[in-house]
């Protein structure tokens, strides 16, 4: 039986205190039948609130799985890189209090003043060295760390694979987001096939697609790295070939959580519920 999860990010504005709030989101996720839930660093998730949220999840019968945070280790300046490491270690402390088994962090962002020797290959040693420090710290607390194909700079499957192998630590792996490969203009099925052996966690995301040769489609669409157009959709409704990608992960022996990360313009609860039903159907677990 597959393990299903949902990111609090999927609930959009409903996570606000004037809507469901964090505890209402946990209740709603459990009510929908998810076995796990993942959180975004910041907002209601603090070192002080984490133990209470952990206990609330236990009482609701849902497992806190992952905590996502940002990070930029692609910095040549040692002091700046050290500060990023310190911040992520603080998030690991929160994750430990929250009771999650994983922390997902970004790896690096492309510099805006791009010159020679500022590309991915040049940044790789800096990112890998910092990530080793973070994952060793997290490992002492029983927490795995992972990086996602996210943020354009480290979004291509080949780049993520290079990074995981450069780190070369058993406590560090990949969060494979099946939709995010489209932001780097890759075929998700090929990219998922490449990264499946490194997957510690999976985001089930999908996008509608329009070619960049077309005029801007309008509100809610954004551009990929190569100038194509994407808009978030329910998992299975878009162009990410979700069924094939998820089946590829399953065949590769992936046995972790399949987490819904919905960022479409439709009603969030409907989008989450429909996406969950599709993921189960795609993996023959209706």
Backbone as a ProteinNet text record, in pm:
[ID]
protein_1_A
[PRIMARY]
XXXXXXXXXXXXXXXXXXXXXXXXXXXXXXXXXXXXXXXXXXXXXXXXXXXXXXXXXXXXXXXXXXXXXXXXXXXXXXXXXXXXXXXXXXXXXXXXXXXXXXXXXXXXXXXXXXXXXXXXXXXXXXXXXXXXXXXXXXXXXXXXXXXXXXXXXXXXXXXXXXXXXXXXXXXXXXXXXXXXXXXXXXXXXXXXXXXXXXXXXXXXXXXXXXXXXXXXXXXXXXXXXXXXXXXXXXXXXXXXXXXXXXXXXXXXXXXXXXXXXXXXXXXXXXXXXXXXXXXXXXXXXX
[TERTIARY]
84.8	0	88.3	61.1	144.1	117.5	218.9	206	178.2	67.7	27.9	53.6	85.8	124.5	72.5	61.2	24	108.8	151.3	225.6	128.2	157.8	72.8	71.3	173.7	179.6	58.4	7.4	-104.7	-231.7	-242.7	-364.7	-368.9	-258.8	-257.3	-297.6	-387.3	-431.6	-511.8	-554.6	-633.8	-554.1	-421.4	-338.9	-335.8	-387.3	-392.3	-482.7	-454.5	-532.4	-677.7	-705.5	-843.3	-918.1	-848.5	-910.9	-904.6	-846.5	-835.2	-728.8	-620.1	-507.7	-430	-315.2	-230.2	-297.9	-372	-435.6	-555.5	-627.8	-737.5	-688.6	-570.8	-511	-473	-417.1	-382.7	-508.4	-614.2	-741.4	-794.6	-787.5	-840.9	-760.3	-628.8	-544	-577.6	-596.6	-633.5	-771.4	-862.3	-998.3	-998.9	-909.3	-900.8	-837.8	-778.2	-721.2	-571.6	-502.6	-356.9	-295.2	-186.6	-117.2	-3.3	38.3	146.9	120.9	193.7	182.9	322.3	350.7	479.6	456.4	556.1	541.4	644.4	614.3	704.1	761.3	892.3	957.5	900.7	888.5	838.7	690.3	634.2	492.6	463.5	368.5	332.8	432.4	530.2	626	748.6	759.3	873	923	1037.4	1091.3	996.1	925.5	832.7	703.4	653	524.8	539.3	660	680.6	633.1	666.5	621.1	468.7	400.5	254.1	195.7	256.1	209.1	235.3	350.1	381.6	275.8	240	140.1	3.7	-28.7	-156.6	-164.8	-55.2	-50.7	-72.8	-7.4	-22.7	-168.2	-233.3	-373.7	-466.3	-427.3	-509.1	-483.4	-380.7	-349.6	-278.3	-196.3	-123.2	24.5	113	256.8	320.5	390.4	469.2	592.9	607.7	705.4	827.8	805.9	913.4	895.4	1007.3	1005.6	1089.8	1032	1099.7	1150.4	1270.8	1328.4	1413.6	1445.9	1533.2	1678.2	1769.3	1913	1985.7	2096.8	2180	2325.6	2372.9	2511.5	2605.3	2551.5	2633.4	2702.7	2771.1	2836.8	2985.9	3066	3210.2	3259.6	3192.1	3231.4	3204.1	3308.3	3296	3203.5	3212.1	3128.3	2980.5	2948.5	2809.4	2760.2	2845.8	2809.1	2790	2876.5	2867.1	2736.5	2692.3	2565.7	2448.3	2454.7	2349.6	2346	2462.6	2470	2407.6	2439.7	2384.8	2232	2177.3	2031.8	1964.3	2023.2	1961.7	1972.7	2081.9	2094.2	1986.7	1952.2	1843.2	1710.2	1690.7	1569.7	1569.9	1686.4	1697.9	1655.1	1692.3	1650.6	1498.5	1437	1290.5	1229.9	1290.5	1241.4	1245.1	1350.7	1362.1	1249	1219.1	1109.6	973.9	964.9	840.1	816.5	924.6	911.1	915.8	963	972.9	1101.5	1104.7	1222.3	1310.8	1265.2	1339.6	1334.3	1440.8	1444	1487	1404.2	1439.3	1488.5	1606.9	1658.8	1700.1	1696.1	1751.5	1902.9	1966.4	2112.1	2182.9	2125.7	2189.1	2109.3	2130.9	2061.6	2164.5	2128.3	2219.8	2240.4	2363.7	2388.7	2330.2	2278.6	2218.6	2325.2	2443.4	2552.2	2643.8	2587.4	2656.8	2776.6	2891.5	3014.3	3079.1	3202.1	3271.6	3285.8	3288.5	3310.1	3200.1	3079.1	2967.3	2856.4	2884	2785	2776.1	2695.9	2669.6	2797	2878.5	3001	3093.9	3102.4	3188.8	3134.5	3000.9	2938.6	2929.5	2942.1	2921.7	3007.1	3137.1	3216.5	3169.3	3127.7	3079.1	2950.1	2859.3	2731.7	2752.5	2835	2856.4	2919.7	3018.7	3086.7	2990	2904.5	2807.3	2702.7	2658.2	2554.5	2605.2	2731.1	2788.3	2778.2	2810.9	2802.8	2659.2	2564.7	2423.8	2373.4	2403.2	2347.5	2410.9	2537.5	2599.5	2536.1	2506.1	2439.1	2299.3	2226.4	2090.8	2092.1	2190.9	2199.3	2214.1	2279.7	2295.5	2161	2063.3	1928.9	1831.5	1884.3	1799.3	1717.6	1764.7	1691.1	1770.9	1706.2	1767.7	1752.8	1847.7	1833.2	1826	1757.2	1736.7	1730.5	1762.5	1747.8	1647.8	1577.6	1471.6	1516.1	1464.4	1482.1	1394.7	1458.8	1381.7	1468.2	1409.2	1477.8	1562.3	1541.8	1611.8	1759.1	1837.3	1981.7	2016.1	1944.7	1968.6	1840.2	1785.1	1654.6	1662	1762	1777.9	1814	1763.7	1790.1	1939.3	2012.3	2155.5	2231.4	2188.9	2253.7	2226.9	2102.2	2069.3	2147.7	2157.4	2234.6	2381.5	2439.2	2577.9	2595.5	2499.6	2508.5	2501	2405.9	2391.7	2520	2577	2699.3	2820.7	2822.5	2932.4	2930.5	2811.9	2799.1	2840.7	2788.8	2831.6	2810.4	2699	2670.9	2540.6	2535.1	2414.1	2293.9	2317.5	2207	2144.1	2198.9	2152.7	2103.6	1987.4	1932.2	1848.1	1757.8	1678.4	1531.8	1472.4	1327.9	1290.8	1226.8	1192.9	1054.2	1050.2	924.5	896.1	793.1	771.2	732	674.1	634.8	744.4	830.3	929.7	1031.1	1048.5	1140.9	1095.4	965.3	912.7	961.4	993.2	1043.2	1180.4	1252.4	1382.4	1368.7	1243.4	1213.4	1256.3	1247.3	1281	1154.1	1166.7	1059.8	1058.6	952.5	952.6	976.2	927.9	942.5	1088.7	1164.9	1307.6	1382.6	1348.7	1416.4	1386.2	1260.7	1223.6	1298.2	1308.4	1381.1	1526.4	1588.1	1728	1744.1	1651.1	1667.4	1599.3	1520.6	1447.5	1536.5	1658.7	1741.3	1784.6	1776.2	1821.5	1706	1582.5	1464.4	1443.7	1438.4	1399.4	1256.1	1207.8	1073.6	1026.5	894.1	838.7	729	735.1	626.6	547.4	418.4	328.5	271.1	324.4	285.5	265.4	181.9	154.4	135	159	144.5	77.3	-8.7	-50.2	67.9	75.4	189.5	142.8	210.6	193.4	332.1	350.8	479.5	512.2	641.7	687.7	674	646.5	626.8	489.9	402.7	270.3	277.4	179.7	170.9	142.7	181.8	160.2	14.3	-12.2	-149.3	-234.2	-171.2	-248.3	-217.4	-301.2	-279.3	-268.1	-174.5	-158.8	-53.9	-1.7	100.6	237.5	341.2	477.5	567.3	685	774.3	880.3	912.7	1020.6	1154.4	1261.5	1394.4	1414.9	1351.2	1366.6	1253	1161.8	1059	926.8	905.4	773.3	682.7	555.8	457.9	399.9	392.3	334.9	231.4	135.2	36.6	3.2	1.4	-24.8	-158.7	-162.2	-285.7	-300.1	-414.9	-436.6	-344.2	-289.8	-204.9	-284.2	-230.3	-297.5	-370.8	-393.7	-464.8	-369.2	-242	-147.4	-61.2	57.7	146.7	267.4	267	383.8	387.6	288.2	283.6	294.3	208.6	218.4	207	114.2	95.3	222.8	283.5	405.9	520.1	534	640.9	625.5	503	480.5	500.7	458.7	479.9	628.1	704.6	849.6	913.2	874.4	926.3	889.9	765.9	719.3	798.6	819.8	896.3	1041.2	1093.4	1232.3	1250.1	1139.5	1147.2	1127.8	1085.8	1061.6	948.5	972.3	870.8	842.4	876.5	850	713.2	695.1	567.1	551.7	428.6	390.1	310.6	370.8	314.2	252.6	126.6	59.2	111.1	159.7	196.8	120.3	3	-87.7	-63.7	-45.7	-31.2	-112	-226.2	-312.7	-402.1	-476	-565.2	-704.7	-731.4	-863.1	-876.6	-994.8	-1017.1	-917.9	-847	-736.6	-785	-893.9	-940.6	-982.3	-1050.2	-1088	-962.9	-866.1	-744.4	-664.8	-655.1	-583.2	-654.8	-785.4	-864	-862.1	-877.4	-877.9	-740.1	-634.6	-499	-467.9	-512.6	-491.6	-559.7	-682.8	-755.7	-681.4	-626	-552.9	-423.4	-349.4	-225.6	-255	-358.2	-396	-434.5	-508.2	-551.3	-432	-339.2	-220.4	-134.8	-138.5	-58.1	-144.9	-262.8	-354.3	-394.4	-421.5	-465.7	-588.2	-686.2	-810	-883.9
-119.7	0	124.7	219.3	339	431.4	511.5	609.4	745.2	807.1	934.6	1049.1	1164.9	1280.4	1405.4	1514.3	1641.5	1751.3	1844.4	1960.1	2067.4	2131.9	2242.3	2355.1	2360.9	2460	2447.1	2326.6	2300.2	2373.7	2407.2	2467.9	2618.8	2676.1	2818.3	2904.7	2998	3091.4	3029.1	2905	2839.2	2814.1	2822	2797.1	2919	3031.7	3152.2	3134.3	3209.8	3198.8	3238.8	3319.6	3360.9	3259.5	3149.5	3041.7	2912.1	2806.3	2681.4	2689.5	2763.7	2764.4	2633.3	2628	2510	2385	2400	2282.9	2236.4	2331.4	2294.4	2224.7	2265.8	2201.3	2057.1	2036.3	1900.4	1814.2	1869.3	1795.5	1762.2	1859.4	1839.4	1732.9	1734.2	1633.9	1494	1480.5	1350.7	1307.7	1402.4	1373.5	1324.3	1379.4	1339	1201.5	1148.3	1014	1007.6	1122.2	1119.9	1053	980.5	917.2	1003.5	1104.9	1192.4	1336.3	1428.3	1570.1	1631.1	1725.6	1795	1944.8	2012.4	2152	2240.6	2370.5	2472.5	2550.4	2570.3	2646.3	2787.8	2839.6	2975.1	2976.2	3095	3107.1	3045.4	2951.8	2892.4	2788.8	2750.8	2647	2712.1	2703.5	2758.3	2653.3	2680.2	2587.9	2574.4	2682.4	2680.7	2606.9	2624	2561.7	2417.3	2376.7	2244.5	2128.4	2124.2	2010.4	2000.1	2114.1	2113.4	2061.7	2105.7	2058.9	1909.4	1864.1	1720.7	1641	1686.5	1616.7	1620.1	1731.6	1743.2	1643.3	1627.2	1528.5	1387.4	1356.8	1224.4	1198.6	1297.7	1282.7	1271.1	1336.1	1331.5	1205.1	1128.6	1004.7	1025	1131.3	1160.1	1182.1	1136.7	1138.8	1267.7	1344.9	1456.8	1402.3	1434.7	1366.1	1451	1575.9	1654.5	1801.5	1873.6	2018.8	2080.8	2172.1	2233.2	2372.8	2403.3	2534.9	2578.2	2705.4	2757.3	2752.7	2766.3	2775	2810.4	2882.5	2915.6	2890.7	2771.1	2733.9	2762.5	2820.2	2848.4	2983.2	2999.6	3126.2	3102	3177.2	3162.7	3215.8	3315.5	3376.6	3280.7	3243.3	3145.2	3193.1	3320.7	3373.4	3365	3398.9	3392	3248.3	3157.8	3015.8	2960.6	3000.4	2954.8	3000.3	3120.6	3172	3089.3	3049.4	2964.1	2828.8	2773.2	2645.2	2658.5	2767	2789.6	2795.5	2865.4	2879.1	2744.6	2662.3	2532.6	2439.9	2448.1	2369.2	2408.2	2535.6	2579.2	2517.1	2506.1	2440.9	2292.2	2229.6	2089.6	2074.7	2169.9	2166.5	2173	2258.5	2268.1	2136.7	2080	1953.4	1842	1841.5	1740.5	1755.7	1879.6	1904.6	1872.7	1887.6	1860.8	1711.8	1634.4	1489.9	1439.6	1523.2	1477.3	1397.7	1317.1	1233.9	1291.7	1403.3	1459.7	1611.9	1673	1817	1837.5	1905.9	1940.7	2085.2	2106.7	2242.4	2266.3	2392.4	2427.6	2413.1	2415.1	2399.8	2527.5	2601.2	2724.1	2789.8	2919.6	2997.8	3064	3081.4	3145.4	3291.1	3339.8	3481.1	3572.1	3686.7	3779.7	3849.2	3872.9	3937	3829.6	3747.5	3628.5	3663.1	3610.7	3628.7	3491	3487.9	3360.5	3294.2	3161.4	3081.9	3100.1	3129.2	3139.3	3040.6	2945.9	2847.6	2731.7	2632.3	2521.1	2443.9	2416.3	2339.2	2411.5	2544.2	2620.5	2621.8	2622.5	2628	2491.7	2384.7	2249.6	2217.9	2246.9	2214.7	2288.4	2416.3	2493.3	2432.5	2399.4	2342.4	2207.7	2122.9	1989.1	1994.8	2080.8	2091.4	2137.2	2233.3	2283.3	2177.1	2106.8	2005.9	1891.3	1854.1	1750.4	1792.6	1916.9	1965	1957.7	1998.3	1998	1855.8	1766.6	1631	1552.6	1578.9	1512.4	1559.5	1688.4	1743.2	1682.7	1677	1622.3	1473	1402.7	1259	1224.6	1311.4	1288.4	1293.2	1356.3	1366.4	1268.7	1180.2	1082.6	1139.8	1249.8	1317.5	1310.1	1268.4	1270.6	1410.1	1448.8	1574.1	1545.3	1634.1	1613.7	1746.9	1743.6	1861.4	1830.8	1933.7	1919.6	1977.9	1925.7	1987.3	2112.5	2225.1	2344.6	2469.4	2578.9	2706.9	2737.4	2667.2	2689.1	2647.9	2694.5	2671.8	2524.5	2458.1	2316.1	2237.9	2253	2194.2	2080.8	2081.8	1974.2	1844.4	1733.6	1603.5	1573.1	1603.9	1574.1	1655.5	1778.7	1860.5	1806.3	1767	1710.9	1582.3	1498.4	1375	1405.6	1503.8	1542.7	1588.7	1666	1719	1607.2	1515.6	1404.5	1321.2	1295.6	1215.5	1292.8	1425.1	1506	1508.5	1513.7	1507.2	1368.1	1266.3	1128.8	1082.8	1122.6	1085.1	1005.9	892.2	809.8	876.2	984.6	1053.6	1160.5	1179.7	1285.2	1226.1	1272.6	1223.8	1329.3	1285.9	1376.9	1375	1492.9	1504.6	1523.4	1424.7	1427.5	1488.2	1608.5	1675.7	1649.8	1571.7	1526.3	1640.1	1748.7	1860.9	1962.8	1980.6	2088.2	2074.5	1955.3	1940.4	2024.7	2048.1	2128.3	2272.5	2320.8	2458	2473.5	2361.3	2360.9	2303.2	2294.8	2253.2	2110	2023.4	1882.3	1798.2	1684.4	1585.1	1516.5	1533.2	1478	1327.5	1254.1	1108.7	1067	1136.3	1105.5	1146.1	1261.7	1312.1	1227.1	1186.7	1099.2	966.6	912.9	787.7	798.5	915.4	936.2	946.8	1015.6	1043.4	942.1	852.1	755.6	682.3	639.1	567.3	651.7	784.6	873.8	928.9	887.7	950	907.5	1005.8	984.6	1032.7	1120.1	1175.9	1219.6	1227.6	1261.8	1365.8	1469.7	1566	1536	1521.2	1498.7	1634.3	1689.2	1821.9	1815.2	1904.7	1903.9	2047	2067.1	2198.3	2187.4	2285.4	2306	2369.8	2344.5	2390.5	2463.1	2574.1	2641.7	2679	2667	2699	2847.1	2874.6	3011.6	3092.5	3026.8	3102.1	3170.4	3129.7	3190.6	3317.2	3404.1	3525.2	3487.2	3570.9	3541.8	3505.6	3388.9	3341.9	3425.8	3497.2	3578.8	3546.6	3594.4	3583	3436.8	3410.2	3277	3192	3236.6	3162.8	3222.3	3140	3189.2	3122.6	3180.3	3130.9	3035.5	2936.2	2843.5	2910.6	2838.1	2893.6	2927.5	2851.1	2873.5	2955.6	3004.4	3094.7	3032	2903.6	2844.6	2887.9	2853.4	2899.5	2782.9	2797.2	2695.5	2757.3	2676	2714.1	2589.6	2601.4	2486.2	2420.7	2288.2	2213.1	2101.5	2041.4	1919.4	1810.2	1728	1617.1	1528.1	1509.9	1428.5	1508.9	1638.9	1723.2	1790.4	1802.7	1881.2	1798	1852.7	1794	1724.2	1700.5	1638.4	1486.1	1429.8	1284.3	1212	1255.6	1211.9	1061.7	999.2	854.2	778.6	812.3	743.6	768.8	892.6	926.2	851.1	847.7	780	628.9	573.5	430.5	397.8	488.7	469.5	464.8	554.3	554.9	425.4	382.4	260.4	138.5	129.4	17.5	18.9	138.6	151.3	112	80.1	36.3	146.4	265.4	374	334.3	344	302.8	411.8	538.4	650.1	710.8	832.2	901.8	964.6	962.1	1036.3	1157.1	1274.9	1394.4	1487.9	1524	1618.3	1759.5	1827.7	1968.1	2042.5	2088.2	2153.2	2303.4	2362.9	2508.1	2564.8	2505.4	2551.6	2666.3	2720	2831.1	2787.8	2657.3	2605.9	2604.6	2572.3	2557.6	2457.5	2497.6	2416.3	2280.3	2275.9	2148.4	2053.2	2105.6	2022.1	1973.9	2063.2	2026.4	1919.4	1931.3	1831.9	1697.2	1699.8	1576.2	1503.7	1579.9	1520.5	1466.1	1540.1	1493.8	1365.4	1356.5	1234.8	1115.4	1134.5	1025.2	981.4	1075.5	1040.8	966.5	1011.3	941.8	797.3	775.3	639.2	557.6	620.7	550.6	516.9	611.7	588.4	474.6	455.4	349.6	228.6	221.7	106.8	80.6	192.9	177.6	263.1	250.7	328.6	283.4
0	0	0	-89.6	-98.1	20.8	53.5	160.7	97.4	136.3	77.4	175.2	118.4	197.7	128	201.1	140.5	203.1	119.5	168.4	213.4	326.2	372.1	268.8	184.9	77.1	-15.4	-30.4	-120.1	-78.4	50.2	102.7	80.4	29.6	-2.4	115.9	91.1	194.1	305.9	289.4	393.2	520.7	510.6	628.2	720.6	674.6	757.3	878.5	982.4	1106.4	1087.7	986.4	960.4	875.1	836.8	759.7	842.3	786.4	861.4	970.6	941.4	1033.8	1024.9	1087.3	1076.8	1133	1242	1302.6	1220.8	1161.1	1072.1	947.3	896.9	780.6	814.1	932.7	975.7	983.4	1042.3	1050.7	911.8	821.1	686.3	612.1	629.1	563.7	613.5	744.7	801.2	752.3	745.5	699.4	555.1	471.8	331.5	313.6	418.9	411.8	391.7	402	390.2	513.1	489.4	601.1	652.9	573.9	615.2	576	641.3	609.2	616.3	526.3	530.7	544.2	598.9	636.9	567.5	564.9	511.9	629.8	630.2	735.9	743.1	864.5	883.2	914.6	926.6	959.7	1095.4	1099.9	1228.2	1279.9	1197.5	1236.9	1299.7	1430.6	1504	1602.5	1663	1762.3	1879.8	1911.4	2024.7	1991.6	1868.2	1832.1	1786.9	1746.1	1685.3	1772.9	1903.6	1984.6	1991.7	1997.2	2002.2	1870.7	1759	1627.9	1611.2	1659.1	1655.4	1730.2	1851.1	1932.6	1863.8	1799.6	1731.1	1615.7	1542.9	1434.3	1488.8	1598.6	1660.4	1696.5	1756.3	1796.9	1676.2	1565.1	1442.7	1361.8	1398.7	1328.4	1196.2	1187.6	1064.3	1098.9	1012.5	1041	988.1	1072.4	1020	949	821.9	736.6	704	664.6	603.8	637.7	645.7	664.6	553.3	477.3	363	399	355.1	379.6	261.3	254.8	151	195.9	100.8	129.5	1.6	17.3	-98.2	-61.1	-97.5	-68.6	-186	-293.3	-411.5	-397.2	-285.3	-254.2	-235.8	-308.5	-296.2	-162.3	-109	17.5	133.8	207.1	315	425.2	459.8	567.4	531.8	407.7	362.1	359.7	315.6	311.5	452.9	544.9	683.6	747.6	712.8	765.8	713	586.9	531.8	602.5	629.5	700.6	839.5	906.5	1040.9	1036.7	939.5	929.3	904.7	818.1	789.2	910.6	983.9	1106.5	1207.9	1213.4	1300.7	1257.4	1126.4	1075.3	1112.3	1108.7	1150.4	1296.4	1380.9	1521.2	1532.6	1451.6	1450.1	1400.6	1296.1	1240.8	1344.6	1424.8	1530	1631.1	1670.5	1764.1	1701.6	1569.8	1497.8	1477.2	1484.7	1471	1328.7	1234.7	1096	1076.6	973.1	945.7	836.4	771.9	659.5	661.5	612.2	585.8	441.6	366.5	228.9	227.6	170.2	155.9	10.7	-30.8	-161.1	-155.2	-270.1	-277.4	-318.4	-412.9	-456.6	-566.9	-581.9	-683.4	-774.5	-899.3	-994.3	-955.5	-957.7	-926.1	-1032.2	-989.2	-1084.7	-1169.2	-1110.1	-1183.8	-1242.7	-1325.4	-1372.6	-1460.6	-1423	-1500.5	-1516.8	-1560	-1573.2	-1436	-1438.1	-1317.4	-1212.6	-1256.7	-1162.6	-1197.4	-1287.9	-1327.1	-1228.8	-1265.5	-1175	-1142	-1241.6	-1218.1	-1120.3	-1132.2	-1042.6	-900.3	-886.7	-754.4	-687.4	-765.5	-712.6	-589.1	-587.5	-467.6	-342.6	-358.8	-244.6	-189.9	-281.1	-238.9	-170.3	-229.9	-174.7	-35.9	-19	110.9	220.7	187.4	284.8	317.6	216.1	236.1	323.8	308.5	395.6	541.2	570.8	708.7	761.2	677.9	718.6	739.5	646.5	656.2	770.7	801.2	916	1046.1	1054.1	1173	1187.3	1075.6	1078.1	1110.7	1056.1	1079.6	1226.6	1301.9	1446.1	1517.9	1456	1513	1446.8	1361.6	1294.5	1181.3	1121.6	1014.7	885.2	778.4	646.3	586.5	501.4	427.7	278.1	207	63.9	-8.3	-133.4	-217.7	-327.6	-370.7	-470.4	-603	-711.6	-843.2	-846.9	-810.6	-778.7	-796.9	-841.3	-841.6	-962.9	-1075.8	-1202.4	-1199.5	-1101.6	-1101.8	-1082.2	-993.1	-966.6	-988.8	-1107.9	-1138.3	-1239.5	-1324.1	-1421.8	-1350.5	-1402	-1339.4	-1334	-1440.1	-1443.5	-1338.9	-1315.2	-1213.6	-1073.3	-1048.3	-916.6	-893.2	-996.6	-982.6	-952.3	-1021.5	-995.4	-851.7	-803	-667.2	-563.9	-580.7	-486.4	-483	-598.5	-603.8	-554.6	-573.4	-521.4	-369	-311.3	-164.6	-117.1	-183.9	-158	-15.4	44.2	183.7	187.8	258.1	258.8	324.3	400	465.5	376.6	255.7	165.8	34.2	-10.3	-135.9	-204	-290.8	-372.6	-333.6	-336.2	-337.6	-484.1	-541.4	-683.7	-701.2	-757.7	-789.8	-937.2	-965.1	-1102.5	-1195.4	-1141	-1225.7	-1246.7	-1146.6	-1151.3	-1264.8	-1316.8	-1429.7	-1549.3	-1558.7	-1668.5	-1660.8	-1539.9	-1524.6	-1589	-1601.1	-1669.9	-1809.7	-1858.8	-1995.9	-2026	-1925	-1943.6	-1953.4	-2018.4	-2020.8	-1884.2	-1804.5	-1669.2	-1663.1	-1761.5	-1755.3	-1766.3	-1851.1	-1863.7	-1736.9	-1683.3	-1564.5	-1442.2	-1427.3	-1315.6	-1325.7	-1445.6	-1464	-1421.8	-1444.9	-1407.1	-1255.6	-1190.1	-1047	-955.3	-1009.8	-926.1	-825.3	-861.1	-763.2	-643.6	-656.8	-550.2	-466	-497.7	-437.9	-292.9	-203.8	-64.2	-40.4	-127.4	-111.8	-249.7	-269.3	-400.9	-385.5	-468.9	-481	-607.6	-591.6	-704.6	-745.9	-851.9	-900.7	-1050.9	-1101.9	-1245.3	-1294.1	-1424.4	-1486.4	-1622.2	-1653.5	-1790.9	-1865.4	-1996	-2075.9	-2201.2	-2232.6	-2361.4	-2413.2	-2541.7	-2602.4	-2586.2	-2571.3	-2558.9	-2686.6	-2797.6	-2921.8	-2923.1	-2831.2	-2822.3	-2737.7	-2755.3	-2675.7	-2530.1	-2435.8	-2293.5	-2269.3	-2206.3	-2190.5	-2094.9	-2001.4	-1908.7	-1763.7	-1676.6	-1532.1	-1488.4	-1398.4	-1342.3	-1410.9	-1525.5	-1598	-1567.2	-1568.8	-1551.8	-1655.4	-1673.9	-1777.3	-1723	-1804	-1772.8	-1802.2	-1776.3	-1800.8	-1948.6	-2037.4	-2181.5	-2241.1	-2155.2	-2204.8	-2242.5	-2210.2	-2228.3	-2113.5	-2123.6	-2024.5	-1945.2	-1812.4	-1725.2	-1631.5	-1594.7	-1492.3	-1412.3	-1280.5	-1194.9	-1222.2	-1210.8	-1234.8	-1131.7	-1128.8	-1051.1	-1105.9	-1019.4	-1063.1	-1158.7	-1277.7	-1378.5	-1483.1	-1456.9	-1553.1	-1651	-1615.4	-1693	-1785.3	-1815.6	-1916.2	-1855.8	-1724.2	-1659.6	-1675.1	-1743.5	-1764.1	-1629.2	-1537.1	-1397.9	-1381.7	-1452.5	-1436.6	-1470.4	-1583.5	-1625.6	-1526.3	-1480.7	-1387.4	-1255.2	-1203.3	-1075.4	-1088.3	-1199.7	-1221.5	-1235.4	-1294.1	-1305.2	-1166.9	-1079.2	-942.4	-870.1	-886.8	-821.6	-869.3	-1001.2	-1056.5	-1009.5	-983.8	-939.9	-793.2	-726.3	-587.6	-485.5	-531.1	-435.8	-341.3	-209.9	-112.6	-9.8	-43	46.3	21.6	70.3	56.7	-81.4	-131.3	-250.3	-201.2	-209.3	-147.4	-251.3	-230.8	-318.2	-289.7	-393.5	-382.2	-491.2	-455.2	-550.4	-549.7	-668.7	-675.7	-791.5	-815.7	-923.5	-880.3	-976.1	-948.9	-907.1	-905.5	-866.5	-714	-666.6	-523.4	-465.8	-360.5	-308.8	-259.5	-185.7	-129.9	-241.2	-341.5	-456	-529	-549.6	-620.8	-548.1	-417.1	-337.2	-341.9	-319.3	-314.6	-449.5	-557.4	-691.3	-726.9	-690.1	-715.2	-641.3	-516.1	-437.9	-504.4	-549.4	-615.5	-742	-815.2	-937.5	-906.7	-805.3	-768.1	-731.5	-653.6	-615.3	-737.8	-828.6	-950.5	-1038.4	-1053	-1135.2	-1082.6	-949.8	-887.5	-852.1	-915.1	-900.5	-755.9	-682.8	-543.9	-519	-605.9	-590.4	-464.5
[MASK]
++++++++++++++++++++++++++++++++++++++++++++++++++++++++++++++++++++++++++++++++++++++++++++++++++++++++++++++++++++++++++++++++++++++++++++++++++++++++++++++++++++++++++++++++++++++++++++++++++++++++++++++++++++++++++++++++++++++++++++++++++++++++++++++++++++++++++++++++++++++++++++++

